[in-house]
Amino acid sequence: MGSSLLSVQIAGLSLNYPGMLASGVLGYSAESMRRVIDGGAGAVVTKSVSLQPRNGYANPTVVQVNGGLINAMGLPNPGIGVYVEEIKHAKTLIQQPLIVSIFGYNAEEYASVAKKAADAGADALELNVSCPHVKQTGAEIGQNPALLMEVVKAVKAAVKVPVFVKLSPNVTDIVELASTAVEAGADALTAVNTLRAIAFDVETAKPILSNIKGGLSGPAMKNVALRCVYDIREKLSGIPIIGCGGVSNWQDAVEFFIAGANAVQVGTAIAFDSPNVFQTINKGIEEYLKKKHFRSINEIARSIHKS
Ligand SMILES: Cc1cc2nc3c(=O)[nH]c(=O)nc-3n(C[C@H](O)[C@H](O)[C@H](O)COP(=O)(O)O)c2cc1C
């Protein structure tokens, strides 16, 4: 049962708890989504899926560094044609919102994957326009306001379910891209994807990842993600923001709410801890709300961003 103190509304979706599984950290399976919900998540975001299958990059694709991970998986996925079966299966296993993360190489592809995912039962879509290590998609779209506008508009025209846009922190002015996404019709913003990064092996004097560069996640990026959320919230007061980047405990989640987020996503902490990390986070947030006499999570943000 969800506690009403912890429940949040994001673009018309009702979440019992404010933490969601971040895209890509667990596998594709409906069972792993169920495991995360049982661990206390309020919603799940699937790994990013495209029109055609992709193999992803050769190993090593992930390296542990101080305070986090650097990954360059290369967006491996079976393609939406196959993945619709997993979406349907997941809908039978979980009652909580299922958000399908999608990507494409142009606006038509995004729209086509979006429609297939929504028809299969996705409660919302998250547009991955911010993957830092795959050319021609991801960040190339998320760093270009004109392309971003085209993609978001095409997806909005193709589906009725809410559309989240996941922003890249690897830009000079994230507020410009956030404003573009909202203007194009985004129903919520996820801030943010990973930070471009690299790690070397001192023995071989070579990059560790087969793709050379990847995306940094985990506590090492938290304060950058917080700054992104804060900047967006200062400019855009109405849009729901889902904070993402380095949330490992309830204090991190509360920091995101203070910055202006309405919910958070958790990725790397699940790999370092377990899906039960959501339960610990929920408990801490609930105690904090009671102690501070807040009646809802949204009240926390209002205490700093006065608009
Ligand atoms: C191994 C791994 C795979 C990821 N795959 C995806 C993905 O497929 N799509 C996406 O939008 N983000 C992906 N991400 C980024 C996460 O969803 C999240 O934005 C990022 O890791 C920051 O959150 P965290 O610090 O809680 O992990 C991935 C992250 C990791 C560590």
The ligand as an SDF file (V2000), in Angstrom:
LIG
                    3D

 31 33  0  0  0  0  0  0  0  0999 V2000
   24.8470    0.4740  -17.0850 C   0  0  0  0  0  0  0  0  0  0  0  0
   23.9820    1.6620  -17.4150 C   0  0  0  0  0  0  0  0  0  0  0  0
   23.1370    1.5990  -18.5290 C   0  0  0  0  0  0  0  0  0  0  0  0
   22.3250    2.7000  -18.8480 C   0  0  0  0  0  0  0  0  0  0  0  0
   21.4720    2.6060  -19.9220 N   0  0  0  0  0  0  0  0  0  0  0  0
   20.6430    3.6540  -20.2050 C   0  0  0  0  0  0  0  0  0  0  0  0
   19.6910    3.5500  -21.2580 C   0  0  0  0  0  0  0  0  0  0  0  0
   19.5480    2.5140  -21.9330 O   0  0  0  0  0  0  0  0  0  0  0  0
   18.9120    4.6370  -21.5020 N   0  0  0  0  0  0  0  0  0  0  0  0
   18.9860    5.8030  -20.7650 C   0  0  0  0  0  0  0  0  0  0  0  0
   18.2210    6.7540  -21.0180 O   0  0  0  0  0  0  0  0  0  0  0  0
   19.8620    5.9040  -19.7300 N   0  0  0  0  0  0  0  0  0  0  0  0
   20.6730    4.8640  -19.4390 C   0  0  0  0  0  0  0  0  0  0  0  0
   21.5490    4.9660  -18.3850 N   0  0  0  0  0  0  0  0  0  0  0  0
   21.5950    6.2190  -17.5890 C   0  0  0  0  0  0  0  0  0  0  0  0
   20.7290    6.1060  -16.3380 C   0  0  0  0  0  0  0  0  0  0  0  0
   19.3670    5.8990  -16.6700 O   0  0  0  0  0  0  0  0  0  0  0  0
   20.8510    7.3810  -15.4950 C   0  0  0  0  0  0  0  0  0  0  0  0
   20.4600    8.5170  -16.2550 O   0  0  0  0  0  0  0  0  0  0  0  0
   22.2690    7.6160  -14.9930 C   0  0  0  0  0  0  0  0  0  0  0  0
   22.8990    6.3960  -14.6910 O   0  0  0  0  0  0  0  0  0  0  0  0
   22.3140    8.5400  -13.7730 C   0  0  0  0  0  0  0  0  0  0  0  0
   21.6050    8.0010  -12.6820 O   0  0  0  0  0  0  0  0  0  0  0  0
   22.3230    7.1380  -11.5010 P   0  0  0  0  0  0  0  0  0  0  0  0
   23.4660    7.9390  -11.0150 O   0  0  0  0  0  0  0  0  0  0  0  0
   21.2450    6.9250  -10.4810 O   0  0  0  0  0  0  0  0  0  0  0  0
   22.7670    5.8630  -12.1360 O   0  0  0  0  0  0  0  0  0  0  0  0
   22.3780    3.8830  -18.0470 C   0  0  0  0  0  0  0  0  0  0  0  0
   23.2240    3.9240  -16.9270 C   0  0  0  0  0  0  0  0  0  0  0  0
   24.0170    2.8460  -16.6020 C   0  0  0  0  0  0  0  0  0  0  0  0
   24.9190    2.9270  -15.3850 C   0  0  0  0  0  0  0  0  0  0  0  0
  1  2  1  0
  2  3  1  0
  2 30  2  0
  3  4  2  0
  4  5  1  0
  4 28  1  0
  5  6  2  0
  6  7  1  0
  6 13  1  0
  7  8  2  0
  7  9  1  0
  9 10  1  0
 10 11  2  0
 10 12  1  0
 12 13  2  0
 13 14  1  0
 14 15  1  0
 14 28  1  0
 15 16  1  0
 16 17  1  0
 16 18  1  0
 18 19  1  0
 18 20  1  0
 20 21  1  0
 20 22  1  0
 22 23  1  0
 23 24  1  0
 24 25  2  0
 24 26  1  0
 24 27  1  0
 28 29  2  0
 29 30  1  0
 30 31  1  0
M  END
$$$$
